[in-house]
C-alpha cells in the first residue's frame, strides 16, 4: 500500500477523521439545499436578503 486511498488519491487518514469529513460535507450539502429552496420559494429573511441589509445604528449609542 502506498499510503493513499486508491479511490480519491488522498493520503490515508484515520476512520474518525474520514467520518467527520463525510458528515461535514453532508451537512454543508443539506444547508445549501435548504438555502436554495428557501430562496427559490421567496421566503423572507433568506441569507441573500440578510447580506444586503444595511446595519441599523441606534440613536442612543455610547461614545467611543
mmCIF file of the N, C-alpha and C atoms, coordinates in Angstrom:
data_MODEL
# 
_entry.id   MODEL 
# 
loop_
_atom_site.group_PDB 
_atom_site.id 
_atom_site.type_symbol 
_atom_site.label_atom_id 
_atom_site.label_alt_id 
_atom_site.label_comp_id 
_atom_site.label_asym_id 
_atom_site.label_entity_id 
_atom_site.label_seq_id 
_atom_site.pdbx_PDB_ins_code 
_atom_site.Cartn_x 
_atom_site.Cartn_y 
_atom_site.Cartn_z 
_atom_site.occupancy 
_atom_site.B_iso_or_equiv 
_atom_site.pdbx_formal_charge 
_atom_site.auth_seq_id 
_atom_site.auth_comp_id 
_atom_site.auth_asym_id 
_atom_site.auth_atom_id 
_atom_site.pdbx_PDB_model_num 
ATOM 1   N N  . UNK A 1 1  ? 0.839   -1.173 0.000  1.00 0.00 ? 1  UNK A N  1 
ATOM 2   C CA . UNK A 1 1  ? 0.000   0.000  0.000  1.00 0.00 ? 1  UNK A CA 1 
ATOM 3   C C  . UNK A 1 1  ? 0.889   1.243  0.000  1.00 0.00 ? 1  UNK A C  1 
ATOM 4   N N  . UNK A 1 2  ? 0.534   2.227  -0.794 1.00 0.00 ? 2  UNK A N  1 
ATOM 5   C CA . UNK A 1 2  ? 1.385   3.407  -0.939 1.00 0.00 ? 2  UNK A CA 1 
ATOM 6   C C  . UNK A 1 2  ? 0.983   4.555  -0.017 1.00 0.00 ? 2  UNK A C  1 
ATOM 7   N N  . UNK A 1 3  ? 0.048   4.340  0.890  1.00 0.00 ? 3  UNK A N  1 
ATOM 8   C CA . UNK A 1 3  ? -0.335  5.380  1.823  1.00 0.00 ? 3  UNK A CA 1 
ATOM 9   C C  . UNK A 1 3  ? -1.408  6.317  1.306  1.00 0.00 ? 3  UNK A C  1 
ATOM 10  N N  . UNK A 1 4  ? -2.036  5.983  0.174  1.00 0.00 ? 4  UNK A N  1 
ATOM 11  C CA . UNK A 1 4  ? -3.095  6.832  -0.367 1.00 0.00 ? 4  UNK A CA 1 
ATOM 12  C C  . UNK A 1 4  ? -4.325  5.996  -0.665 1.00 0.00 ? 4  UNK A C  1 
ATOM 13  N N  . UNK A 1 5  ? -5.473  6.595  -0.516 1.00 0.00 ? 5  UNK A N  1 
ATOM 14  C CA . UNK A 1 5  ? -6.735  5.931  -0.848 1.00 0.00 ? 5  UNK A CA 1 
ATOM 15  C C  . UNK A 1 5  ? -6.814  5.815  -2.368 1.00 0.00 ? 5  UNK A C  1 
ATOM 16  N N  . UNK A 1 6  ? -6.942  4.605  -2.907 1.00 0.00 ? 6  UNK A N  1 
ATOM 17  C CA . UNK A 1 6  ? -6.955  4.443  -4.365 1.00 0.00 ? 6  UNK A CA 1 
ATOM 18  C C  . UNK A 1 6  ? -8.155  5.109  -5.045 1.00 0.00 ? 6  UNK A C  1 
ATOM 19  N N  . UNK A 1 7  ? -9.256  5.308  -4.306 1.00 0.00 ? 7  UNK A N  1 
ATOM 20  C CA . UNK A 1 7  ? -10.442 5.921  -4.906 1.00 0.00 ? 7  UNK A CA 1 
ATOM 21  C C  . UNK A 1 7  ? -10.305 7.423  -5.038 1.00 0.00 ? 7  UNK A C  1 
ATOM 22  N N  . UNK A 1 8  ? -9.678  8.044  -4.042 1.00 0.00 ? 8  UNK A N  1 
ATOM 23  C CA . UNK A 1 8  ? -9.610  9.508  -4.020 1.00 0.00 ? 8  UNK A CA 1 
ATOM 24  C C  . UNK A 1 8  ? -8.216  10.051 -4.280 1.00 0.00 ? 8  UNK A C  1 
ATOM 25  N N  . UNK A 1 9  ? -7.199  9.222  -4.069 1.00 0.00 ? 9  UNK A N  1 
ATOM 26  C CA . UNK A 1 9  ? -5.834  9.688  -4.210 1.00 0.00 ? 9  UNK A CA 1 
ATOM 27  C C  . UNK A 1 9  ? -5.345  10.463 -3.004 1.00 0.00 ? 9  UNK A C  1 
ATOM 28  N N  . UNK A 1 10 ? -6.221  10.625 -1.999 1.00 0.00 ? 10 UNK A N  1 
ATOM 29  C CA . UNK A 1 10 ? -5.857  11.353 -0.789 1.00 0.00 ? 10 UNK A CA 1 
ATOM 30  C C  . UNK A 1 10 ? -5.052  10.442 0.124  1.00 0.00 ? 10 UNK A C  1 
ATOM 31  N N  . UNK A 1 11 ? -4.189  11.030 0.927  1.00 0.00 ? 11 UNK A N  1 
ATOM 32  C CA . UNK A 1 11 ? -3.437  10.205 1.885  1.00 0.00 ? 11 UNK A CA 1 
ATOM 33  C C  . UNK A 1 11 ? -4.392  9.486  2.833  1.00 0.00 ? 11 UNK A C  1 
ATOM 34  N N  . UNK A 1 12 ? -3.957  8.311  3.299  1.00 0.00 ? 12 UNK A N  1 
ATOM 35  C CA . UNK A 1 12 ? -4.760  7.566  4.270  1.00 0.00 ? 12 UNK A CA 1 
ATOM 36  C C  . UNK A 1 12 ? -4.963  8.417  5.519  1.00 0.00 ? 12 UNK A C  1 
ATOM 37  N N  . UNK A 1 13 ? -6.193  8.419  6.023  1.00 0.00 ? 13 UNK A N  1 
ATOM 38  C CA . UNK A 1 13 ? -6.494  9.111  7.268  1.00 0.00 ? 13 UNK A CA 1 
ATOM 39  C C  . UNK A 1 13 ? -7.261  8.151  8.162  1.00 0.00 ? 13 UNK A C  1 
ATOM 40  N N  . UNK A 1 14 ? -7.270  8.441  9.441  1.00 0.00 ? 14 UNK A N  1 
ATOM 41  C CA . UNK A 1 14 ? -7.954  7.533  10.361 1.00 0.00 ? 14 UNK A CA 1 
ATOM 42  C C  . UNK A 1 14 ? -9.458  7.568  10.098 1.00 0.00 ? 14 UNK A C  1 
ATOM 43  N N  . UNK A 1 15 ? -10.162 6.498  10.433 1.00 0.00 ? 15 UNK A N  1 
ATOM 44  C CA . UNK A 1 15 ? -11.602 6.409  10.165 1.00 0.00 ? 15 UNK A CA 1 
ATOM 45  C C  . UNK A 1 15 ? -12.423 7.512  10.825 1.00 0.00 ? 15 UNK A C  1 
ATOM 46  N N  . UNK A 1 16 ? -12.021 7.955  12.002 1.00 0.00 ? 16 UNK A N  1 
ATOM 47  C CA . UNK A 1 16 ? -12.772 9.012  12.690 1.00 0.00 ? 16 UNK A CA 1 
ATOM 48  C C  . UNK A 1 16 ? -12.705 10.315 11.898 1.00 0.00 ? 16 UNK A C  1 
ATOM 49  N N  . UNK A 1 17 ? -11.531 10.667 11.422 1.00 0.00 ? 17 UNK A N  1 
ATOM 50  C CA . UNK A 1 17 ? -11.367 11.882 10.624 1.00 0.00 ? 17 UNK A CA 1 
ATOM 51  C C  . UNK A 1 17 ? -12.141 11.764 9.324  1.00 0.00 ? 17 UNK A C  1 
ATOM 52  N N  . UNK A 1 18 ? -12.088 10.606 8.701  1.00 0.00 ? 18 UNK A N  1 
ATOM 53  C CA . UNK A 1 18 ? -12.801 10.398 7.448  1.00 0.00 ? 18 UNK A CA 1 
ATOM 54  C C  . UNK A 1 18 ? -14.308 10.537 7.655  1.00 0.00 ? 18 UNK A C  1 
ATOM 55  N N  . UNK A 1 19 ? -14.831 9.967  8.720  1.00 0.00 ? 19 UNK A N  1 
ATOM 56  C CA . UNK A 1 19 ? -16.264 10.047 9.009  1.00 0.00 ? 19 UNK A CA 1 
ATOM 57  C C  . UNK A 1 19 ? -16.667 11.489 9.303  1.00 0.00 ? 19 UNK A C  1 
ATOM 58  N N  . UNK A 1 20 ? -15.841 12.203 10.064 1.00 0.00 ? 20 UNK A N  1 
ATOM 59  C CA . UNK A 1 20 ? -16.130 13.604 10.379 1.00 0.00 ? 20 UNK A CA 1 
ATOM 60  C C  . UNK A 1 20 ? -16.189 14.438 9.094  1.00 0.00 ? 20 UNK A C  1 
ATOM 61  N N  . UNK A 1 21 ? -15.240 14.232 8.196  1.00 0.00 ? 21 UNK A N  1 
ATOM 62  C CA . UNK A 1 21 ? -15.230 14.966 6.931  1.00 0.00 ? 21 UNK A CA 1 
ATOM 63  C C  . UNK A 1 21 ? -16.460 14.620 6.093  1.00 0.00 ? 21 UNK A C  1 
ATOM 64  N N  . UNK A 1 22 ? -16.843 13.357 6.105  1.00 0.00 ? 22 UNK A N  1 
ATOM 65  C CA . UNK A 1 22 ? -18.027 12.920 5.371  1.00 0.00 ? 22 UNK A CA 1 
ATOM 66  C C  . UNK A 1 22 ? -19.285 13.594 5.928  1.00 0.00 ? 22 UNK A C  1 
ATOM 67  N N  . UNK A 1 23 ? -19.396 13.633 7.251  1.00 0.00 ? 23 UNK A N  1 
ATOM 68  C CA . UNK A 1 23 ? -20.552 14.268 7.884  1.00 0.00 ? 23 UNK A CA 1 
ATOM 69  C C  . UNK A 1 23 ? -20.564 15.776 7.639  1.00 0.00 ? 23 UNK A C  1 
ATOM 70  N N  . UNK A 1 24 ? -19.396 16.415 7.697  1.00 0.00 ? 24 UNK A N  1 
ATOM 71  C CA . UNK A 1 24 ? -19.320 17.851 7.422  1.00 0.00 ? 24 UNK A CA 1 
ATOM 72  C C  . UNK A 1 24 ? -19.813 18.151 6.012  1.00 0.00 ? 24 UNK A C  1 
ATOM 73  N N  . UNK A 1 25 ? -19.399 17.337 5.056  1.00 0.00 ? 25 UNK A N  1 
ATOM 74  C CA . UNK A 1 25 ? -19.822 17.540 3.663  1.00 0.00 ? 25 UNK A CA 1 
ATOM 75  C C  . UNK A 1 25 ? -21.323 17.324 3.525  1.00 0.00 ? 25 UNK A C  1 
ATOM 76  N N  . UNK A 1 26 ? -21.853 16.316 4.200  1.00 0.00 ? 26 UNK A N  1 
ATOM 77  C CA . UNK A 1 26 ? -23.277 16.035 4.159  1.00 0.00 ? 26 UNK A CA 1 
ATOM 78  C C  . UNK A 1 26 ? -24.078 17.218 4.716  1.00 0.00 ? 26 UNK A C  1 
ATOM 79  N N  . UNK A 1 27 ? -23.655 17.756 5.852  1.00 0.00 ? 27 UNK A N  1 
ATOM 80  C CA . UNK A 1 27 ? -24.341 18.895 6.460  1.00 0.00 ? 27 UNK A CA 1 
ATOM 81  C C  . UNK A 1 27 ? -24.241 20.123 5.551  1.00 0.00 ? 27 UNK A C  1 
ATOM 82  N N  . UNK A 1 28 ? -23.061 20.371 4.997  1.00 0.00 ? 28 UNK A N  1 
ATOM 83  C CA . UNK A 1 28 ? -22.897 21.505 4.082  1.00 0.00 ? 28 UNK A CA 1 
ATOM 84  C C  . UNK A 1 28 ? -23.835 21.391 2.893  1.00 0.00 ? 28 UNK A C  1 
ATOM 85  N N  . UNK A 1 29 ? -23.941 20.192 2.329  1.00 0.00 ? 29 UNK A N  1 
ATOM 86  C CA . UNK A 1 29 ? -24.841 19.969 1.185  1.00 0.00 ? 29 UNK A CA 1 
ATOM 87  C C  . UNK A 1 29 ? -26.294 20.202 1.578  1.00 0.00 ? 29 UNK A C  1 
ATOM 88  N N  . UNK A 1 30 ? -26.686 19.728 2.761  1.00 0.00 ? 30 UNK A N  1 
ATOM 89  C CA . UNK A 1 30 ? -28.067 19.909 3.215  1.00 0.00 ? 30 UNK A CA 1 
ATOM 90  C C  . UNK A 1 30 ? -28.372 21.390 3.443  1.00 0.00 ? 30 UNK A C  1 
ATOM 91  N N  . UNK A 1 31 ? -27.443 22.110 4.064  1.00 0.00 ? 31 UNK A N  1 
ATOM 92  C CA . UNK A 1 31 ? -27.649 23.532 4.294  1.00 0.00 ? 31 UNK A CA 1 
ATOM 93  C C  . UNK A 1 31 ? -27.785 24.286 2.976  1.00 0.00 ? 31 UNK A C  1 
ATOM 94  N N  . UNK A 1 32 ? -26.990 23.935 1.999  1.00 0.00 ? 32 UNK A N  1 
ATOM 95  C CA . UNK A 1 32 ? -27.061 24.588 0.688  1.00 0.00 ? 32 UNK A CA 1 
ATOM 96  C C  . UNK A 1 32 ? -28.405 24.307 0.023  1.00 0.00 ? 32 UNK A C  1 
ATOM 97  N N  . UNK A 1 33 ? -28.887 23.069 0.113  1.00 0.00 ? 33 UNK A N  1 
ATOM 98  C CA . UNK A 1 33 ? -30.191 22.738 -0.486 1.00 0.00 ? 33 UNK A CA 1 
ATOM 99  C C  . UNK A 1 33 ? -31.316 23.519 0.175  1.00 0.00 ? 33 UNK A C  1 
ATOM 100 N N  . UNK A 1 34 ? -31.280 23.617 1.500  1.00 0.00 ? 34 UNK A N  1 
ATOM 101 C CA . UNK A 1 34 ? -32.314 24.369 2.225  1.00 0.00 ? 34 UNK A CA 1 
ATOM 102 C C  . UNK A 1 34 ? -32.250 25.838 1.827  1.00 0.00 ? 34 UNK A C  1 
ATOM 103 N N  . UNK A 1 35 ? -31.060 26.390 1.766  1.00 0.00 ? 35 UNK A N  1 
ATOM 104 C CA . UNK A 1 35 ? -30.881 27.794 1.382  1.00 0.00 ? 35 UNK A CA 1 
ATOM 105 C C  . UNK A 1 35 ? -31.432 28.032 -0.025 1.00 0.00 ? 35 UNK A C  1 
ATOM 106 N N  . UNK A 1 36 ? -31.093 27.157 -0.957 1.00 0.00 ? 36 UNK A N  1 
ATOM 107 C CA . UNK A 1 36 ? -31.580 27.295 -2.335 1.00 0.00 ? 36 UNK A CA 1 
ATOM 108 C C  . UNK A 1 36 ? -33.100 27.182 -2.402 1.00 0.00 ? 36 UNK A C  1 
ATOM 109 N N  . UNK A 1 37 ? -33.650 26.240 -1.642 1.00 0.00 ? 37 UNK A N  1 
ATOM 110 C CA . UNK A 1 37 ? -35.097 26.039 -1.635 1.00 0.00 ? 37 UNK A CA 1 
ATOM 111 C C  . UNK A 1 37 ? -35.819 27.264 -1.063 1.00 0.00 ? 37 UNK A C  1 
ATOM 112 N N  . UNK A 1 38 ? -35.304 27.803 0.034  1.00 0.00 ? 38 UNK A N  1 
ATOM 113 C CA . UNK A 1 38 ? -35.928 28.986 0.645  1.00 0.00 ? 38 UNK A CA 1 
ATOM 114 C C  . UNK A 1 38 ? -35.848 30.193 -0.293 1.00 0.00 ? 38 UNK A C  1 
ATOM 115 N N  . UNK A 1 39 ? -34.716 30.344 -0.948 1.00 0.00 ? 39 UNK A N  1 
ATOM 116 C CA . UNK A 1 39 ? -34.553 31.464 -1.873 1.00 0.00 ? 39 UNK A CA 1 
ATOM 117 C C  . UNK A 1 39 ? -35.485 31.306 -3.075 1.00 0.00 ? 39 UNK A C  1 
ATOM 118 N N  . UNK A 1 40 ? -35.601 30.088 -3.568 1.00 0.00 ? 40 UNK A N  1 
ATOM 119 C CA . UNK A 1 40 ? -36.471 29.797 -4.724 1.00 0.00 ? 40 UNK A CA 1 
ATOM 120 C C  . UNK A 1 40 ? -37.934 30.090 -4.383 1.00 0.00 ? 40 UNK A C  1 
ATOM 121 N N  . UNK A 1 41 ? -38.344 29.759 -3.148 1.00 0.00 ? 41 UNK A N  1 
ATOM 122 C CA . UNK A 1 41 ? -39.724 29.980 -2.724 1.00 0.00 ? 41 UNK A CA 1 
ATOM 123 C C  . UNK A 1 41 ? -39.971 31.426 -2.311 1.00 0.00 ? 41 UNK A C  1 
ATOM 124 N N  . UNK A 1 42 ? -38.922 32.229 -2.214 1.00 0.00 ? 42 UNK A N  1 
ATOM 125 C CA . UNK A 1 42 ? -39.087 33.620 -1.831 1.00 0.00 ? 42 UNK A CA 1 
ATOM 126 C C  . UNK A 1 42 ? -39.366 33.819 -0.359 1.00 0.00 ? 42 UNK A C  1 
ATOM 127 N N  . UNK A 1 43 ? -38.900 32.899 0.455  1.00 0.00 ? 43 UNK A N  1 
ATOM 128 C CA . UNK A 1 43 ? -39.104 33.007 1.899  1.00 0.00 ? 43 UNK A CA 1 
ATOM 129 C C  . UNK A 1 43 ? -38.347 34.234 2.406  1.00 0.00 ? 43 UNK A C  1 
ATOM 130 N N  . UNK A 1 44 ? -39.032 35.138 3.098  1.00 0.00 ? 44 UNK A N  1 
ATOM 131 C CA . UNK A 1 44 ? -38.341 36.330 3.582  1.00 0.00 ? 44 UNK A CA 1 
ATOM 132 C C  . UNK A 1 44 ? -37.278 35.980 4.617  1.00 0.00 ? 44 UNK A C  1 
ATOM 133 N N  . UNK A 1 45 ? -36.230 36.760 4.601  1.00 0.00 ? 45 UNK A N  1 
ATOM 134 C CA . UNK A 1 45 ? -35.174 36.572 5.582  1.00 0.00 ? 45 UNK A CA 1 
ATOM 135 C C  . UNK A 1 45 ? -34.120 35.566 5.165  1.00 0.00 ? 45 UNK A C  1 
ATOM 136 N N  . UNK A 1 46 ? -34.039 35.263 3.866  1.00 0.00 ? 46 UNK A N  1 
ATOM 137 C CA . UNK A 1 46 ? -33.007 34.318 3.452  1.00 0.00 ? 46 UNK A CA 1 
ATOM 138 C C  . UNK A 1 46 ? -31.630 34.973 3.543  1.00 0.00 ? 46 UNK A C  1 
ATOM 139 N N  . UNK A 1 47 ? -30.595 34.195 3.386  1.00 0.00 ? 47 UNK A N  1 
ATOM 140 C CA . UNK A 1 47 ? -29.225 34.670 3.589  1.00 0.00 ? 47 UNK A CA 1 
ATOM 141 C C  . UNK A 1 47 ? -28.875 35.816 2.653  1.00 0.00 ? 47 UNK A C  1 
ATOM 142 N N  . UNK A 1 48 ? -29.322 35.770 1.413  1.00 0.00 ? 48 UNK A N  1 
ATOM 143 C CA . UNK A 1 48 ? -29.011 36.826 0.459  1.00 0.00 ? 48 UNK A CA 1 
ATOM 144 C C  . UNK A 1 48 ? -29.631 38.151 0.895  1.00 0.00 ? 48 UNK A C  1 
ATOM 145 N N  . UNK A 1 49 ? -30.854 38.101 1.400  1.00 0.00 ? 49 UNK A N  1 
ATOM 146 C CA . UNK A 1 49 ? -31.506 39.321 1.879  1.00 0.00 ? 49 UNK A CA 1 
ATOM 147 C C  . UNK A 1 49 ? -30.806 39.865 3.118  1.00 0.00 ? 49 UNK A C  1 
ATOM 148 N N  . UNK A 1 50 ? -30.382 38.996 3.995  1.00 0.00 ? 50 UNK A N  1 
ATOM 149 C CA . UNK A 1 50 ? -29.687 39.450 5.199  1.00 0.00 ? 50 UNK A CA 1 
ATOM 150 C C  . UNK A 1 50 ? -28.363 40.104 4.846  1.00 0.00 ? 50 UNK A C  1 
ATOM 151 N N  . UNK A 1 51 ? -27.684 39.607 3.840  1.00 0.00 ? 51 UNK A N  1 
ATOM 152 C CA . UNK A 1 51 ? -26.399 40.170 3.432  1.00 0.00 ? 51 UNK A CA 1 
ATOM 153 C C  . UNK A 1 51 ? -26.581 41.572 2.865  1.00 0.00 ? 51 UNK A C  1 
ATOM 154 N N  . UNK A 1 52 ? -27.720 41.854 2.244  1.00 0.00 ? 52 UNK A N  1 
ATOM 155 C CA . UNK A 1 52 ? -27.983 43.152 1.632  1.00 0.00 ? 52 UNK A CA 1 
ATOM 156 C C  . UNK A 1 52 ? -28.457 44.190 2.651  1.00 0.00 ? 52 UNK A C  1 
ATOM 157 N N  . UNK A 1 53 ? -28.874 43.755 3.821  1.00 0.00 ? 53 UNK A N  1 
ATOM 158 C CA . UNK A 1 53 ? -29.456 44.642 4.830  1.00 0.00 ? 53 UNK A CA 1 
ATOM 159 C C  . UNK A 1 53 ? -28.427 45.640 5.345  1.00 0.00 ? 53 UNK A C  1 
ATOM 160 N N  . UNK A 1 54 ? -28.820 46.904 5.395  1.00 0.00 ? 54 UNK A N  1 
ATOM 161 C CA . UNK A 1 54 ? -27.962 47.949 5.972  1.00 0.00 ? 54 UNK A CA 1 
ATOM 162 C C  . UNK A 1 54 ? -27.972 47.808 7.491  1.00 0.00 ? 54 UNK A C  1 
ATOM 163 N N  . UNK A 1 55 ? -26.822 47.995 8.132  1.00 0.00 ? 55 UNK A N  1 
ATOM 164 C CA . UNK A 1 55 ? -26.807 47.919 9.594  1.00 0.00 ? 55 UNK A CA 1 
ATOM 165 C C  . UNK A 1 55 ? -27.624 49.060 10.209 1.00 0.00 ? 55 UNK A C  1 
ATOM 166 N N  . UNK A 1 56 ? -28.279 48.758 11.291 1.00 0.00 ? 56 UNK A N  1 
ATOM 167 C CA . UNK A 1 56 ? -29.086 49.750 11.997 1.00 0.00 ? 56 UNK A CA 1 
ATOM 168 C C  . UNK A 1 56 ? -28.252 50.327 13.127 1.00 0.00 ? 56 UNK A C  1 
ATOM 169 N N  . UNK A 1 57 ? -28.129 51.653 13.140 1.00 0.00 ? 57 UNK A N  1 
ATOM 170 C CA . UNK A 1 57 ? -27.355 52.329 14.175 1.00 0.00 ? 57 UNK A CA 1 
ATOM 171 C C  . UNK A 1 57 ? -28.342 53.006 15.116 1.00 0.00 ? 57 UNK A C  1 
ATOM 172 N N  . UNK A 1 58 ? -28.413 52.571 16.375 1.00 0.00 ? 58 UNK A N  1 
ATOM 173 C CA . UNK A 1 58 ? -29.349 53.185 17.317 1.00 0.00 ? 58 UNK A CA 1 
ATOM 174 C C  . UNK A 1 58 ? -28.920 54.610 17.673 1.00 0.00 ? 58 UNK A C  1 
ATOM 175 N N  . UNK A 1 59 ? -29.898 55.428 18.043 1.00 0.00 ? 59 UNK A N  1 
ATOM 176 C CA . UNK A 1 59 ? -29.630 56.817 18.404 1.00 0.00 ? 59 UNK A CA 1 
ATOM 177 C C  . UNK A 1 59 ? -28.918 56.952 19.751 1.00 0.00 ? 59 UNK A C  1 
ATOM 178 N N  . UNK A 1 60 ? -29.058 55.965 20.590 1.00 0.00 ? 60 UNK A N  1 
ATOM 179 C CA . UNK A 1 60 ? -28.526 56.095 21.946 1.00 0.00 ? 60 UNK A CA 1 
ATOM 180 C C  . UNK A 1 60 ? -27.233 55.294 22.162 1.00 0.00 ? 60 UNK A C  1 
ATOM 181 N N  . UNK A 1 61 ? -26.334 55.354 21.199 1.00 0.00 ? 61 UNK A N  1 
ATOM 182 C CA . UNK A 1 61 ? -25.069 54.630 21.332 1.00 0.00 ? 61 UNK A CA 1 
ATOM 183 C C  . UNK A 1 61 ? -24.151 55.342 22.309 1.00 0.00 ? 61 UNK A C  1 
ATOM 184 N N  . UNK A 1 62 ? -23.408 54.556 23.046 1.00 0.00 ? 62 UNK A N  1 
ATOM 185 C CA . UNK A 1 62 ? -22.418 55.119 23.973 1.00 0.00 ? 62 UNK A CA 1 
ATOM 186 C C  . UNK A 1 62 ? -21.249 55.698 23.166 1.00 0.00 ? 62 UNK A C  1 
ATOM 187 N N  . UNK A 1 63 ? -20.629 56.751 23.648 1.00 0.00 ? 63 UNK A N  1 
ATOM 188 C CA . UNK A 1 63 ? -19.471 57.323 22.929 1.00 0.00 ? 63 UNK A CA 1 
ATOM 189 C C  . UNK A 1 63 ? -18.306 56.345 22.925 1.00 0.00 ? 63 UNK A C  1 
ATOM 190 N N  . UNK A 1 64 ? -17.468 56.482 21.918 1.00 0.00 ? 64 UNK A N  1 
ATOM 191 C CA . UNK A 1 64 ? -16.290 55.605 21.800 1.00 0.00 ? 64 UNK A CA 1 
ATOM 192 C C  . UNK A 1 64 ? -15.223 55.912 22.789 1.00 0.00 ? 64 UNK A C  1 
# 
